[in-house]
Amino acid sequence: DWAWLAKSRDADGDGRVTAEELGGDPSLFARLDRDRDGAVRAEDLDWSETAPFVRQWRQGQQRLAMLGLNKEGRVS
């Protein structure tokens, strides 16, 4: 969770974990940095219904549903 990650990797205590602070495989950092702002923050690890990322994803899904998908799952 964020508390553990911040305690173990946020070396400068700024509330952000950069790729350098995280270390290791860059693909792991890319997966954790959900909003692609160059740092992992508490919001990146929030999957609750009220999280901004989750709300935006649902809005996108609703808009795609309104467009209609064909049998191949593509917008027709």
N, C-alpha and C positions, 0 to 999 in steps of 0.2 A: 504494500500500500504506500501511499504518499509519505506518511510519517516515517516509515522505515527508509524509503529511498532518500528522502531529504536528509535524514540523520546520517546515513552512511555515505552519501555521494555529493551532497551540496556543500562543497568545500568552503565557498565564500559566504554561505548563509543568505544568499539573495532570493531564496524561494524559487530558484530555477536550477535544473540540472542540465548542463550542457553536454554535448557529445564527449568533450574532453574529460569532464568530471565523471561521466558514466564509465568511460573506457570500454574496452572489449570490442565486440563485433558491431560495426556501424549499422548493420541491418536491425539489430535489437533497438538501437536508439531511434531509427526511422519508424519502427513499429510503435514505440512509446510516444513519440512526438506527434500526436494525432493531428494537431492543427498546423504542423509544419512551420512553426515559428522559430525553430532553431534551439528550443529548450523544452525540457519536460517540466511541466508544472502540475500542481494538484488537479487542475481542470482536465488535463490529459488522461488522468486515471479515473475520472468520475464517469461511471456508466449508468448513473441513476436517471430516472425519467425526467428530471429537471435540469440535467446537464445541457449546456448550450450545444455541444456537438450532437447529442442524441436528438434534441429538438430539431436542429437543422437537418439531420439525416431523415427524420420522419417527414418533415416538410417536403424534402426532395422526393421521397417515396410517394407522397400524396400527389405531387405535381406529375410525376411519371404515370401514376395510375389514371389521372385525368386525361392524359394523352392517349392512352390505350396501347396495349401491347399485342402483337400478333402471336401466332403459335410458336415462333422461335424466341419469344421474349424480347422482341425489338419493337421500337416505336414504329407504328405503321403510318 
